[in-house]
Amino acid sequence: MAILTVRNVPDEVHRALRVRAALRGRSTEAEVRAILKETVLPEGRVGLGSLLTAVGRRAVLTKEESAGFAQRDTTPARPIDLE
């Protein structure tokens, strides 16, 4: 887990955070974590895997077409030549 320091928070913002945290029964630090999490990871967001699955379902691929996705090239990669 990362450590984050926020400097120069205005007094009125700090007071509002403390009040908001107290109303929710949390520490100010826990409240800030909750606000950040709710803001950058909203509950309704769609993950990339879910989005790709939805696109695949809409594409209506045949069994032969979808079987191609299961095949993997296991050939080792060659280093690039920079000369």
Secondary structure, DSSP 8 states (H G I E B T S, - for coil): ----------HHHHHHHHHHHHHTT--HHHHHHHHHHHHHS-TT---HHHHHHHHHHHH---HHHHHHHH-------------
